[in-house]
C-alpha cells in the first residue's frame, strides 16, 4: 500500500509541476541548427516525431533547421515522452497517433491546431482543457507557452512567434520579454525582446497533460483556426475562442 501511495504521489507531483519539467526539457533541447519554414524543416520535424508500439519517440536533434511552432511542439511531446517513460502518463495508441506531425493544414488535427495562425496553441488548450489561457503578463510563469503577436493583426495578416516564456528582464533600462524557441536566424535558443515590440501576448499554462488522452476525439478540423489562413480575427473573438473572459 505504501509503495502504491508513493507512486501515486510521484505521479501527481510531476503532473502538478509541469512548468518546471518544461524548463528542464528546454535545457536538453538542441542548440542552434538554423531557422527555416521550408519543406526541409517540415520534413525534419516529421522525422523527429515517431511512434513505435504505441510509444512516442522524439528525436529533437534531427529537427534542423527548425521553426518556432515546431520547436514548442517538440517540447510538449518530449514532456509526453518523458512522463510515459517514467510511468507517470499513459496515452492510448490512437492518442499517440493523433500527436504525430503529418503536415496537417492549419486547424486540422493536433499539429494543425498547434501550428495554425491566430491562437492555435491556446485554442487547443481550451478544446482539450489542458490548462488556462490568459493575457496578463503579471500572471505569467517561466515555462508557460506563449504566442507573441508582433502587430495587432490576428489571422491572415499576422506576424507572430510561438515560444516558451522564461521571464522578464530589464535591458538598457527597458523592460524585455525573455523566451525560448526556434528564432531567426540561429534556430533553437533563448532570446530577449523589448516588451514594446510585443503587441499582443497570449499565454497558455499546461496543467492537465493527461487530457491528451482525448487527442483523437477532437473534430477533424477546427473551422475557426482553419479560417485564419484567409481571414482576420479580433482580440475579443480570439479571447472567446480560447475561454478567456
Secondary structure in CASP SS format (residue, H / E / C, confidence):
PFRMAT SS
TARGET T0000
AUTHOR 0000-0000-0000
METHOD secondary structure of the structure
MODEL  1
X C 1.00
X H 1.00
X H 1.00
X H 1.00
X H 1.00
X H 1.00
X H 1.00
X H 1.00
X H 1.00
X H 1.00
X H 1.00
X H 1.00
X H 1.00
X H 1.00
X H 1.00
X H 1.00
X C 1.00
X H 1.00
X H 1.00
X H 1.00
X H 1.00
X H 1.00
X H 1.00
X H 1.00
X H 1.00
X H 1.00
X H 1.00
X C 1.00
X C 1.00
X C 1.00
X C 1.00
X E 1.00
X E 1.00
X C 1.00
X E 1.00
X C 1.00
X C 1.00
X C 1.00
X H 1.00
X H 1.00
X H 1.00
X H 1.00
X H 1.00
X H 1.00
X H 1.00
X H 1.00
X H 1.00
X H 1.00
X E 1.00
X E 1.00
X E 1.00
X E 1.00
X C 1.00
X C 1.00
X E 1.00
X E 1.00
X E 1.00
X E 1.00
X C 1.00
X H 1.00
X H 1.00
X H 1.00
X C 1.00
X C 1.00
X C 1.00
X E 1.00
X C 1.00
X H 1.00
X H 1.00
X H 1.00
X H 1.00
X H 1.00
X H 1.00
X H 1.00
X H 1.00
X H 1.00
X H 1.00
X H 1.00
X H 1.00
X H 1.00
X H 1.00
X H 1.00
X H 1.00
X H 1.00
X H 1.00
X C 1.00
X C 1.00
X C 1.00
X C 1.00
X C 1.00
X C 1.00
X C 1.00
X H 1.00
X H 1.00
X H 1.00
X H 1.00
X H 1.00
X H 1.00
X H 1.00
X C 1.00
X C 1.00
X C 1.00
X C 1.00
X C 1.00
X C 1.00
X C 1.00
X C 1.00
X E 1.00
X H 1.00
X H 1.00
X H 1.00
X H 1.00
X H 1.00
X H 1.00
X C 1.00
X C 1.00
X C 1.00
X C 1.00
X C 1.00
X H 1.00
X H 1.00
X H 1.00
X H 1.00
X H 1.00
X H 1.00
X H 1.00
X H 1.00
X H 1.00
X C 1.00
X C 1.00
X C 1.00
X C 1.00
X E 1.00
X E 1.00
X C 1.00
X C 1.00
X H 1.00
X H 1.00
X H 1.00
X C 1.00
X C 1.00
X C 1.00
X C 1.00
X C 1.00
X E 1.00
X E 1.00
X E 1.00
X E 1.00
X E 1.00
X C 1.00
X C 1.00
X C 1.00
X C 1.00
X E 1.00
X E 1.00
X C 1.00
X C 1.00
X C 1.00
X C 1.00
X E 1.00
X E 1.00
X E 1.00
X E 1.00
X E 1.00
X E 1.00
X E 1.00
X E 1.00
X E 1.00
X E 1.00
X E 1.00
X E 1.00
X C 1.00
X C 1.00
X E 1.00
X E 1.00
X E 1.00
X E 1.00
X E 1.00
X E 1.00
X E 1.00
X E 1.00
X E 1.00
X E 1.00
X C 1.00
X C 1.00
X C 1.00
X E 1.00
X E 1.00
X E 1.00
X E 1.00
X E 1.00
X E 1.00
X E 1.00
X E 1.00
X H 1.00
X H 1.00
X H 1.00
X C 1.00
X C 1.00
X E 1.00
X E 1.00
X E 1.00
X E 1.00
X E 1.00
X C 1.00
X C 1.00
X C 1.00
X C 1.00
X H 1.00
X H 1.00
X H 1.00
X H 1.00
X H 1.00
X H 1.00
X H 1.00
X H 1.00
X H 1.00
X C 1.00
X C 1.00
X C 1.00
X E 1.00
X C 1.00
X H 1.00
X H 1.00
X H 1.00
X H 1.00
X H 1.00
X C 1.00
X C 1.00
X C 1.00
X C 1.00
X E 1.00
X E 1.00
X C 1.00
X H 1.00
X H 1.00
X H 1.00
X H 1.00
X H 1.00
X H 1.00
X H 1.00
X C 1.00
X C 1.00
X C 1.00
X C 1.00
END
